[in-house]
Amino acid sequence: VLCCEYSPNGFQLATAGDDGTIKMWDLRKRKQVASIPAHLNLITQLQFSDEFLASSSFDGTSKLWSTRDWKMLSTLRGHEGKVMGIGLLPGSVVTSGYDKTLKLWQ
């Protein structure tokens, strides 16, 4: 496990690692409830909002996932190489890349 993030309601935990998979855990039931084949390389960061889960990866992409059914909503491409981090702002997503740039997505 390289990164983890609690959901806003505190009942779920998302974990991710070097296999490109996001695992969703129900903390009340104390078990894994979903496994998402999210990226082609290791996942660097996860970030929750009320509506979606955001992920960034060494595969050069960031992705947004529905918190309702864990289906992909969007893929953000624009960095030249690894995406090192992701953050959420009201109405926007910001990513940082190994290419020494920040990208603001709306």
N, C-alpha and C positions, 0 to 999 in steps of 0.2 A: 504494500500500500504506500503510494507516494503522496496522496492527498485525500482529504475527506472534508465534508461539509454537512452541517445539520440543516434540515428544512426549517422554514420559518415557524412551523407549528411545533417543532421539536420532537415529532413522532417518527421521523425518518432520518436516515443517515446515508449519504452517498459516499462511496469510496472508489478510488481508481488507482491504477498502477501502470507498470511498464508493458502490460499486455494489451493496452488500448480499450479495456473493458471497464464500464461503470457498473458497479454493483449497488443495488438499492436494498437497504435494510429497514425492516419495521422494528423499531426499538421496543414497542409494546409487546410484540410477539417474540422478540429476540431471534429473528430469522431473516434470511435473505429472501426478498420478494421479487426481485427482477435482476437480470443480467443483460446489459445493453452493449452490443458490439459497436462501440462508439467511434474509435479512431484506429488508424493503421500503425500508430506508434504510441509511445508512452504519453500519458495524460499528465499535464503539468499543474492544472488547477481546476477546481470546481467552484461554482458560485450559484446560490439559489436566489430566486425571487418568488413571489406568490404564484406566478403563472408558469415559470419555466426554470429549468436547470441549465446553466451554461458550462461548457467545458472547453479547455484549450489543450493543444497537443504539439508534440514534436513533429507531427505529420504536416504542419503548416496551416492547419485549419482550427477554427473555433466553431462550436456547434451549440445550438439551442434546442432543448428537449422539453416536450410537454410534461408537466408534472401530473397530468391526469392519466396518461397512458404510456408515457416514456417514449413516444414516437418523436422522430426528429422534425423540428419546425423549420430550421434554417442552418445552412453552412456558410460561414464567413471566411472568405479567402482574400488575401491581400498582402500578407507578409511574405518576404523572401526568406523562407526557411522556417525554423522552429517558432511556435507561439509559446511564450514563456508564462504569460499570465492573462487573466481576464477579470474584469470588474463590471459591476452593474450600476448604472445611474438611472434616475427616473427617465424613462423613454429612450435610453441609449445603452450601448455596450461599449466598453473600451478594452482594447487588447494591447499587449506589449510583446514585441518580437525580439528574437536574437539578432535581427537586422537593425537593432537600435532605433526602432520607430514605435510610436503609439498610433493606434488607429481608433477613430471614433465612429461607431456604427449606429445609425438611427433607424 
